Amino acid sequence: MFRFLFTIAIGVGAGYYLGWTDHTKHEKHVLERLTERAGGAVRRKVQIDPDSLAAAVEDSATAWRRR
C-alpha cells in the first residue's frame, strides 16, 4: 500500500511541476495549443457552413419531387 501511495505522490508531484513549467513558458493553455496544432493544418478543408449544408439537404430532398 505504501508503494502505491508513494508512486501516486511522485506522479502527482511530477505532473504539477511539469504543468507549472509549461504554464510559465506559454501564455495559452496546453489544450488550446494542441487544438490549434491539430486543427490548423486542415481547418480550411473542413469548414462547416450550416447555411450551405441546409441548402444542399433541401435541394437533395426536393430533387425527387421534380422528376
PyMOL Python script that loads the backbone (N, CA, C, O; Angstrom):
from pymol import cmd

cmd.read_pdbstr("""\
ATOM      1  N   MET A   1       0.825  -1.188   0.000  1.00  0.00           N
ATOM      2  CA  MET A   1       0.000   0.000   0.000  1.00  0.00           C
ATOM      3  C   MET A   1       0.874   1.260   0.000  1.00  0.00           C
ATOM      4  O   MET A   1       0.575   2.241  -0.680  1.00  0.00           O
ATOM      5  N   PHE A   2       1.957   1.207   0.775  1.00  0.00           N
ATOM      6  CA  PHE A   2       2.850   2.351   0.822  1.00  0.00           C
ATOM      7  C   PHE A   2       3.472   2.620  -0.551  1.00  0.00           C
ATOM      8  O   PHE A   2       3.596   3.769  -0.975  1.00  0.00           O
ATOM      9  N   ARG A   3       3.855   1.553  -1.230  1.00  0.00           N
ATOM     10  CA  ARG A   3       4.465   1.695  -2.554  1.00  0.00           C
ATOM     11  C   ARG A   3       3.481   2.355  -3.525  1.00  0.00           C
ATOM     12  O   ARG A   3       3.869   3.210  -4.321  1.00  0.00           O
ATOM     13  N   PHE A   4       2.219   1.958  -3.456  1.00  0.00           N
ATOM     14  CA  PHE A   4       1.192   2.534  -4.320  1.00  0.00           C
ATOM     15  C   PHE A   4       1.011   4.025  -4.037  1.00  0.00           C
ATOM     16  O   PHE A   4       1.007   4.834  -4.964  1.00  0.00           O
ATOM     17  N   LEU A   5       0.863   4.388  -2.778  1.00  0.00           N
ATOM     18  CA  LEU A   5       0.686   5.804  -2.416  1.00  0.00           C
ATOM     19  C   LEU A   5       1.931   6.621  -2.757  1.00  0.00           C
ATOM     20  O   LEU A   5       1.824   7.768  -3.189  1.00  0.00           O
ATOM     21  N   PHE A   6       3.090   6.040  -2.567  1.00  0.00           N
ATOM     22  CA  PHE A   6       4.329   6.731  -2.909  1.00  0.00           C
ATOM     23  C   PHE A   6       4.392   6.994  -4.418  1.00  0.00           C
ATOM     24  O   PHE A   6       4.781   8.082  -4.842  1.00  0.00           O
ATOM     25  N   THR A   7       4.012   6.003  -5.224  1.00  0.00           N
ATOM     26  CA  THR A   7       4.018   6.167  -6.681  1.00  0.00           C
ATOM     27  C   THR A   7       3.017   7.235  -7.106  1.00  0.00           C
ATOM     28  O   THR A   7       3.321   8.054  -7.974  1.00  0.00           O
ATOM     29  N   ILE A   8       1.839   7.238  -6.513  1.00  0.00           N
ATOM     30  CA  ILE A   8       0.833   8.260  -6.819  1.00  0.00           C
ATOM     31  C   ILE A   8       1.351   9.641  -6.439  1.00  0.00           C
ATOM     32  O   ILE A   8       1.188  10.593  -7.202  1.00  0.00           O
ATOM     33  N   ALA A   9       1.972   9.763  -5.269  1.00  0.00           N
ATOM     34  CA  ALA A   9       2.503  11.052  -4.824  1.00  0.00           C
ATOM     35  C   ALA A   9       3.592  11.550  -5.770  1.00  0.00           C
ATOM     36  O   ALA A   9       3.622  12.734  -6.102  1.00  0.00           O
ATOM     37  N   ILE A  10       4.470  10.680  -6.200  1.00  0.00           N
ATOM     38  CA  ILE A  10       5.519  11.068  -7.151  1.00  0.00           C
ATOM     39  C   ILE A  10       4.898  11.505  -8.476  1.00  0.00           C
ATOM     40  O   ILE A  10       5.326  12.498  -9.065  1.00  0.00           O
ATOM     41  N   GLY A  11       3.905  10.777  -8.940  1.00  0.00           N
ATOM     42  CA  GLY A  11       3.241  11.126 -10.197  1.00  0.00           C
ATOM     43  C   GLY A  11       2.529  12.462 -10.126  1.00  0.00           C
ATOM     44  O   GLY A  11       2.617  13.261 -11.058  1.00  0.00           O
ATOM     45  N   VAL A  12       1.830  12.715  -9.041  1.00  0.00           N
ATOM     46  CA  VAL A  12       1.137  13.995  -8.876  1.00  0.00           C
ATOM     47  C   VAL A  12       2.149  15.131  -8.777  1.00  0.00           C
ATOM     48  O   VAL A  12       1.950  16.190  -9.372  1.00  0.00           O
ATOM     49  N   GLY A  13       3.214  14.924  -8.043  1.00  0.00           N
ATOM     50  CA  GLY A  13       4.240  15.958  -7.920  1.00  0.00           C
ATOM     51  C   GLY A  13       4.910  16.266  -9.252  1.00  0.00           C
ATOM     52  O   GLY A  13       5.131  17.430  -9.583  1.00  0.00           O
ATOM     53  N   ALA A  14       5.233  15.229 -10.015  1.00  0.00           N
ATOM     54  CA  ALA A  14       5.868  15.435 -11.315  1.00  0.00           C
ATOM     55  C   ALA A  14       4.905  16.123 -12.279  1.00  0.00           C
ATOM     56  O   ALA A  14       5.307  17.007 -13.036  1.00  0.00           O
ATOM     57  N   GLY A  15       3.649  15.724 -12.253  1.00  0.00           N
ATOM     58  CA  GLY A  15       2.662  16.355 -13.134  1.00  0.00           C
ATOM     59  C   GLY A  15       2.451  17.815 -12.784  1.00  0.00           C
ATOM     60  O   GLY A  15       2.332  18.658 -13.673  1.00  0.00           O
ATOM     61  N   TYR A  16       2.403  18.119 -11.502  1.00  0.00           N
ATOM     62  CA  TYR A  16       2.244  19.510 -11.069  1.00  0.00           C
ATOM     63  C   TYR A  16       3.444  20.339 -11.509  1.00  0.00           C
ATOM     64  O   TYR A  16       3.285  21.458 -11.997  1.00  0.00           O
ATOM     65  N   TYR A  17       4.632  19.797 -11.339  1.00  0.00           N
ATOM     66  CA  TYR A  17       5.846  20.515 -11.733  1.00  0.00           C
ATOM     67  C   TYR A  17       5.877  20.760 -13.242  1.00  0.00           C
ATOM     68  O   TYR A  17       6.177  21.869 -13.683  1.00  0.00           O
ATOM     69  N   LEU A  18       5.569  19.733 -14.031  1.00  0.00           N
ATOM     70  CA  LEU A  18       5.579  19.892 -15.491  1.00  0.00           C
ATOM     71  C   LEU A  18       4.508  20.868 -15.945  1.00  0.00           C
ATOM     72  O   LEU A  18       4.739  21.657 -16.862  1.00  0.00           O
ATOM     73  N   GLY A  19       3.349  20.825 -15.322  1.00  0.00           N
ATOM     74  CA  GLY A  19       2.290  21.769 -15.664  1.00  0.00           C
ATOM     75  C   GLY A  19       2.668  23.198 -15.316  1.00  0.00           C
ATOM     76  O   GLY A  19       2.363  24.127 -16.064  1.00  0.00           O
ATOM     77  N   TRP A  20       3.329  23.375 -14.187  1.00  0.00           N
ATOM     78  CA  TRP A  20       3.735  24.720 -13.779  1.00  0.00           C
ATOM     79  C   TRP A  20       4.799  25.275 -14.729  1.00  0.00           C
ATOM     80  O   TRP A  20       4.724  26.440 -15.118  1.00  0.00           O
ATOM     81  N   THR A  21       5.776  24.469 -15.104  1.00  0.00           N
ATOM     82  CA  THR A  21       6.809  24.961 -16.020  1.00  0.00           C
ATOM     83  C   THR A  21       6.221  25.239 -17.401  1.00  0.00           C
ATOM     84  O   THR A  21       6.641  26.182 -18.071  1.00  0.00           O
ATOM     85  N   ASP A  22       5.254  24.430 -17.833  1.00  0.00           N
ATOM     86  CA  ASP A  22       4.598  24.680 -19.119  1.00  0.00           C
ATOM     87  C   ASP A  22       3.818  25.991 -19.066  1.00  0.00           C
ATOM     88  O   ASP A  22       3.809  26.757 -20.030  1.00  0.00           O
ATOM     89  N   HIS A  23       3.166  26.241 -17.935  1.00  0.00           N
ATOM     90  CA  HIS A  23       2.391  27.470 -17.778  1.00  0.00           C
ATOM     91  C   HIS A  23       3.290  28.704 -17.806  1.00  0.00           C
ATOM     92  O   HIS A  23       2.909  29.728 -18.373  1.00  0.00           O
ATOM     93  N   THR A  24       4.455  28.622 -17.213  1.00  0.00           N
ATOM     94  CA  THR A  24       5.337  29.780 -17.189  1.00  0.00           C
ATOM     95  C   THR A  24       5.975  30.041 -18.551  1.00  0.00           C
ATOM     96  O   THR A  24       6.340  31.178 -18.849  1.00  0.00           O
ATOM     97  N   LYS A  25       6.114  29.002 -19.385  1.00  0.00           N
ATOM     98  CA  LYS A  25       6.722  29.178 -20.702  1.00  0.00           C
ATOM     99  C   LYS A  25       5.724  29.687 -21.736  1.00  0.00           C
ATOM    100  O   LYS A  25       6.089  30.466 -22.616  1.00  0.00           O
ATOM    101  N   HIS A  26       4.464  29.252 -21.638  1.00  0.00           N
ATOM    102  CA  HIS A  26       3.472  29.549 -22.669  1.00  0.00           C
ATOM    103  C   HIS A  26       2.319  30.336 -22.075  1.00  0.00           C
ATOM    104  O   HIS A  26       1.939  30.152 -20.919  1.00  0.00           O
ATOM    105  N   GLU A  27       1.768  31.228 -22.908  1.00  0.00           N
ATOM    106  CA  GLU A  27       0.649  32.038 -22.449  1.00  0.00           C
ATOM    107  C   GLU A  27      -0.677  31.295 -22.602  1.00  0.00           C
ATOM    108  O   GLU A  27      -1.584  31.468 -21.788  1.00  0.00           O
ATOM    109  N   LYS A  28      -0.794  30.461 -23.654  1.00  0.00           N
ATOM    110  CA  LYS A  28      -2.035  29.726 -23.893  1.00  0.00           C
ATOM    111  C   LYS A  28      -2.024  28.393 -23.153  1.00  0.00           C
ATOM    112  O   LYS A  28      -0.970  27.850 -22.823  1.00  0.00           O
ATOM    113  N   HIS A  29      -3.216  27.888 -22.904  1.00  0.00           N
ATOM    114  CA  HIS A  29      -3.385  26.591 -22.246  1.00  0.00           C
ATOM    115  C   HIS A  29      -2.910  25.484 -23.182  1.00  0.00           C
ATOM    116  O   HIS A  29      -2.973  25.633 -24.403  1.00  0.00           O
ATOM    117  N   VAL A  30      -2.437  24.379 -22.620  1.00  0.00           N
ATOM    118  CA  VAL A  30      -1.882  23.288 -23.416  1.00  0.00           C
ATOM    119  C   VAL A  30      -2.933  22.695 -24.361  1.00  0.00           C
ATOM    120  O   VAL A  30      -2.603  22.352 -25.497  1.00  0.00           O
ATOM    121  N   LEU A  31      -4.183  22.567 -23.924  1.00  0.00           N
ATOM    122  CA  LEU A  31      -5.216  22.018 -24.803  1.00  0.00           C
ATOM    123  C   LEU A  31      -5.529  22.959 -25.961  1.00  0.00           C
ATOM    124  O   LEU A  31      -5.817  22.504 -27.068  1.00  0.00           O
ATOM    125  N   GLU A  32      -5.474  24.246 -25.718  1.00  0.00           N
ATOM    126  CA  GLU A  32      -5.688  25.216 -26.785  1.00  0.00           C
ATOM    127  C   GLU A  32      -4.565  25.135 -27.818  1.00  0.00           C
ATOM    128  O   GLU A  32      -4.814  25.229 -29.020  1.00  0.00           O
ATOM    129  N   ARG A  33      -3.338  24.963 -27.349  1.00  0.00           N
ATOM    130  CA  ARG A  33      -2.217  24.844 -28.285  1.00  0.00           C
ATOM    131  C   ARG A  33      -2.308  23.559 -29.096  1.00  0.00           C
ATOM    132  O   ARG A  33      -2.034  23.566 -30.297  1.00  0.00           O
ATOM    133  N   LEU A  34      -2.692  22.448 -28.450  1.00  0.00           N
ATOM    134  CA  LEU A  34      -2.823  21.188 -29.177  1.00  0.00           C
ATOM    135  C   LEU A  34      -3.939  21.247 -30.203  1.00  0.00           C
ATOM    136  O   LEU A  34      -3.800  20.709 -31.302  1.00  0.00           O
ATOM    137  N   THR A  35      -5.048  21.895 -29.858  1.00  0.00           N
ATOM    138  CA  THR A  35      -6.162  22.038 -30.799  1.00  0.00           C
ATOM    139  C   THR A  35      -5.745  22.870 -31.999  1.00  0.00           C
ATOM    140  O   THR A  35      -6.081  22.533 -33.134  1.00  0.00           O
ATOM    141  N   GLU A  36      -5.022  23.945 -31.763  1.00  0.00           N
ATOM    142  CA  GLU A  36      -4.553  24.766 -32.879  1.00  0.00           C
ATOM    143  C   GLU A  36      -3.588  23.989 -33.761  1.00  0.00           C
ATOM    144  O   GLU A  36      -3.637  24.098 -34.986  1.00  0.00           O
ATOM    145  N   ARG A  37      -2.718  23.209 -33.146  1.00  0.00           N
ATOM    146  CA  ARG A  37      -1.748  22.450 -33.928  1.00  0.00           C
ATOM    147  C   ARG A  37      -2.433  21.363 -34.747  1.00  0.00           C
ATOM    148  O   ARG A  37      -2.120  21.178 -35.923  1.00  0.00           O
ATOM    149  N   ALA A  38      -3.359  20.651 -34.135  1.00  0.00           N
ATOM    150  CA  ALA A  38      -4.025  19.542 -34.827  1.00  0.00           C
ATOM    151  C   ALA A  38      -5.002  20.049 -35.870  1.00  0.00           C
ATOM    152  O   ALA A  38      -5.074  19.497 -36.968  1.00  0.00           O
ATOM    153  N   GLY A  39      -5.753  21.088 -35.548  1.00  0.00           N
ATOM    154  CA  GLY A  39      -6.777  21.561 -36.467  1.00  0.00           C
ATOM    155  C   GLY A  39      -6.287  22.605 -37.450  1.00  0.00           C
ATOM    156  O   GLY A  39      -6.968  22.889 -38.435  1.00  0.00           O
ATOM    157  N   GLY A  40      -5.132  23.176 -37.206  1.00  0.00           N
ATOM    158  CA  GLY A  40      -4.653  24.250 -38.056  1.00  0.00           C
ATOM    159  C   GLY A  40      -4.363  23.820 -39.478  1.00  0.00           C
ATOM    160  O   GLY A  40      -4.574  24.590 -40.416  1.00  0.00           O
ATOM    161  N   ALA A  41      -3.882  22.603 -39.650  1.00  0.00           N
ATOM    162  CA  ALA A  41      -3.492  22.137 -40.981  1.00  0.00           C
ATOM    163  C   ALA A  41      -4.695  21.848 -41.866  1.00  0.00           C
ATOM    164  O   ALA A  41      -4.619  22.024 -43.082  1.00  0.00           O
ATOM    165  N   VAL A  42      -5.795  21.413 -41.285  1.00  0.00           N
ATOM    166  CA  VAL A  42      -6.948  21.007 -42.094  1.00  0.00           C
ATOM    167  C   VAL A  42      -8.178  21.870 -41.837  1.00  0.00           C
ATOM    168  O   VAL A  42      -9.267  21.548 -42.312  1.00  0.00           O
ATOM    169  N   ARG A  43      -8.024  22.932 -41.111  1.00  0.00           N
ATOM    170  CA  ARG A  43      -9.184  23.748 -40.748  1.00  0.00           C
ATOM    171  C   ARG A  43      -9.878  24.309 -41.982  1.00  0.00           C
ATOM    172  O   ARG A  43     -11.108  24.356 -42.026  1.00  0.00           O
ATOM    173  N   ARG A  44      -9.122  24.729 -42.976  1.00  0.00           N
ATOM    174  CA  ARG A  44      -9.738  25.307 -44.179  1.00  0.00           C
ATOM    175  C   ARG A  44     -10.459  24.257 -45.012  1.00  0.00           C
ATOM    176  O   ARG A  44     -11.429  24.568 -45.703  1.00  0.00           O
ATOM    177  N   LYS A  45      -9.993  23.025 -44.949  1.00  0.00           N
ATOM    178  CA  LYS A  45     -10.615  21.955 -45.728  1.00  0.00           C
ATOM    179  C   LYS A  45     -11.924  21.487 -45.121  1.00  0.00           C
ATOM    180  O   LYS A  45     -12.771  20.945 -45.831  1.00  0.00           O
ATOM    181  N   VAL A  46     -12.108  21.684 -43.831  1.00  0.00           N
ATOM    182  CA  VAL A  46     -13.249  21.120 -43.133  1.00  0.00           C
ATOM    183  C   VAL A  46     -14.161  22.203 -42.566  1.00  0.00           C
ATOM    184  O   VAL A  46     -14.843  21.972 -41.567  1.00  0.00           O
ATOM    185  N   GLN A  47     -14.184  23.353 -43.173  1.00  0.00           N
ATOM    186  CA  GLN A  47     -15.050  24.410 -42.674  1.00  0.00           C
ATOM    187  C   GLN A  47     -16.506  24.004 -42.841  1.00  0.00           C
ATOM    188  O   GLN A  47     -16.894  23.470 -43.881  1.00  0.00           O
ATOM    189  N   ILE A  48     -17.291  24.252 -41.841  1.00  0.00           N
ATOM    190  CA  ILE A  48     -18.698  23.880 -41.865  1.00  0.00           C
ATOM    191  C   ILE A  48     -19.531  25.148 -41.932  1.00  0.00           C
ATOM    192  O   ILE A  48     -19.450  26.008 -41.055  1.00  0.00           O
ATOM    193  N   ASP A  49     -20.325  25.252 -42.977  1.00  0.00           N
ATOM    194  CA  ASP A  49     -21.230  26.371 -43.151  1.00  0.00           C
ATOM    195  C   ASP A  49     -22.654  25.825 -43.059  1.00  0.00           C
ATOM    196  O   ASP A  49     -23.123  25.174 -43.993  1.00  0.00           O
ATOM    197  N   PRO A  50     -23.344  26.078 -41.954  1.00  0.00           N
ATOM    198  CA  PRO A  50     -24.673  25.491 -41.776  1.00  0.00           C
ATOM    199  C   PRO A  50     -25.659  25.887 -42.864  1.00  0.00           C
ATOM    200  O   PRO A  50     -26.517  25.088 -43.240  1.00  0.00           O
ATOM    201  N   ASP A  51     -25.549  27.099 -43.371  1.00  0.00           N
ATOM    202  CA  ASP A  51     -26.484  27.531 -44.414  1.00  0.00           C
ATOM    203  C   ASP A  51     -26.300  26.738 -45.699  1.00  0.00           C
ATOM    204  O   ASP A  51     -27.278  26.332 -46.328  1.00  0.00           O
ATOM    205  N   SER A  52     -25.056  26.519 -46.088  1.00  0.00           N
ATOM    206  CA  SER A  52     -24.829  25.753 -47.313  1.00  0.00           C
ATOM    207  C   SER A  52     -25.209  24.283 -47.126  1.00  0.00           C
ATOM    208  O   SER A  52     -25.687  23.643 -48.064  1.00  0.00           O
ATOM    209  N   LEU A  53     -25.001  23.747 -45.928  1.00  0.00           N
ATOM    210  CA  LEU A  53     -25.413  22.370 -45.661  1.00  0.00           C
ATOM    211  C   LEU A  53     -26.934  22.235 -45.723  1.00  0.00           C
ATOM    212  O   LEU A  53     -27.450  21.267 -46.282  1.00  0.00           O
ATOM    213  N   ALA A  54     -27.648  23.200 -45.153  1.00  0.00           N
ATOM    214  CA  ALA A  54     -29.113  23.158 -45.180  1.00  0.00           C
ATOM    215  C   ALA A  54     -29.621  23.287 -46.607  1.00  0.00           C
ATOM    216  O   ALA A  54     -30.562  22.597 -46.999  1.00  0.00           O
ATOM    217  N   ALA A  55     -29.007  24.161 -47.380  1.00  0.00           N
ATOM    218  CA  ALA A  55     -29.426  24.321 -48.778  1.00  0.00           C
ATOM    219  C   ALA A  55     -29.177  23.043 -49.565  1.00  0.00           C
ATOM    220  O   ALA A  55     -30.003  22.656 -50.392  1.00  0.00           O
ATOM    221  N   ALA A  56     -28.053  22.383 -49.320  1.00  0.00           N
ATOM    222  CA  ALA A  56     -27.747  21.140 -50.025  1.00  0.00           C
ATOM    223  C   ALA A  56     -28.741  20.041 -49.653  1.00  0.00           C
ATOM    224  O   ALA A  56     -29.163  19.265 -50.510  1.00  0.00           O
ATOM    225  N   VAL A  57     -29.109  19.977 -48.385  1.00  0.00           N
ATOM    226  CA  VAL A  57     -30.079  18.973 -47.950  1.00  0.00           C
ATOM    227  C   VAL A  57     -31.449  19.260 -48.553  1.00  0.00           C
ATOM    228  O   VAL A  57     -32.134  18.337 -48.994  1.00  0.00           O
ATOM    229  N   GLU A  58     -31.854  20.514 -48.578  1.00  0.00           N
ATOM    230  CA  GLU A  58     -33.145  20.872 -49.164  1.00  0.00           C
ATOM    231  C   GLU A  58     -33.177  20.560 -50.658  1.00  0.00           C
ATOM    232  O   GLU A  58     -34.180  20.069 -51.175  1.00  0.00           O
ATOM    233  N   ASP A  59     -32.085  20.846 -51.339  1.00  0.00           N
ATOM    234  CA  ASP A  59     -32.024  20.566 -52.776  1.00  0.00           C
ATOM    235  C   ASP A  59     -32.084  19.071 -53.046  1.00  0.00           C
ATOM    236  O   ASP A  59     -32.756  18.630 -53.978  1.00  0.00           O
ATOM    237  N   SER A  60     -31.385  18.294 -52.233  1.00  0.00           N
ATOM    238  CA  SER A  60     -31.392  16.850 -52.464  1.00  0.00           C
ATOM    239  C   SER A  60     -32.732  16.233 -52.058  1.00  0.00           C
ATOM    240  O   SER A  60     -33.165  15.246 -52.653  1.00  0.00           O
ATOM    241  N   ALA A  61     -33.387  16.806 -51.052  1.00  0.00           N
ATOM    242  CA  ALA A  61     -34.668  16.268 -50.606  1.00  0.00           C
ATOM    243  C   ALA A  61     -35.780  16.576 -51.605  1.00  0.00           C
ATOM    244  O   ALA A  61     -36.700  15.777 -51.774  1.00  0.00           O
ATOM    245  N   THR A  62     -35.700  17.713 -52.257  1.00  0.00           N
ATOM    246  CA  THR A  62     -36.761  18.083 -53.200  1.00  0.00           C
ATOM    247  C   THR A  62     -36.431  17.646 -54.617  1.00  0.00           C
ATOM    248  O   THR A  62     -37.246  17.838 -55.520  1.00  0.00           O
ATOM    249  N   ALA A  63     -35.266  17.069 -54.835  1.00  0.00           N
ATOM    250  CA  ALA A  63     -34.890  16.658 -56.189  1.00  0.00           C
ATOM    251  C   ALA A  63     -35.790  15.518 -56.685  1.00  0.00           C
ATOM    252  O   ALA A  63     -36.101  15.456 -57.875  1.00  0.00           O
ATOM    253  N   TRP A  64     -36.200  14.640 -55.812  1.00  0.00           N
ATOM    254  CA  TRP A  64     -37.027  13.510 -56.263  1.00  0.00           C
ATOM    255  C   TRP A  64     -38.439  13.989 -56.605  1.00  0.00           C
ATOM    256  O   TRP A  64     -39.142  13.309 -57.353  1.00  0.00           O
ATOM    257  N   ARG A  65     -38.869  15.121 -56.089  1.00  0.00           N
ATOM    258  CA  ARG A  65     -40.196  15.644 -56.423  1.00  0.00           C
ATOM    259  C   ARG A  65     -40.220  16.270 -57.805  1.00  0.00           C
ATOM    260  O   ARG A  65     -41.271  16.331 -58.442  1.00  0.00           O
ATOM    261  N   ARG A  66     -39.079  16.734 -58.272  1.00  0.00           N
ATOM    262  CA  ARG A  66     -39.011  17.417 -59.576  1.00  0.00           C
ATOM    263  C   ARG A  66     -39.060  16.440 -60.739  1.00  0.00           C
ATOM    264  O   ARG A  66     -39.273  16.859 -61.877  1.00  0.00           O
ATOM    265  N   ARG A  67     -38.872  15.177 -60.494  1.00  0.00           N
ATOM    266  CA  ARG A  67     -38.815  14.214 -61.585  1.00  0.00           C
ATOM    267  C   ARG A  67     -40.132  13.982 -62.234  1.00  0.00           C
ATOM    268  O   ARG A  67     -40.228  13.191 -63.172  1.00  0.00           O
TER     269      ARG A  67
END
""", "prot")
cmd.dss("prot")
cmd.show_as("cartoon", "prot")
cmd.util.cbc("prot")
cmd.orient("prot")
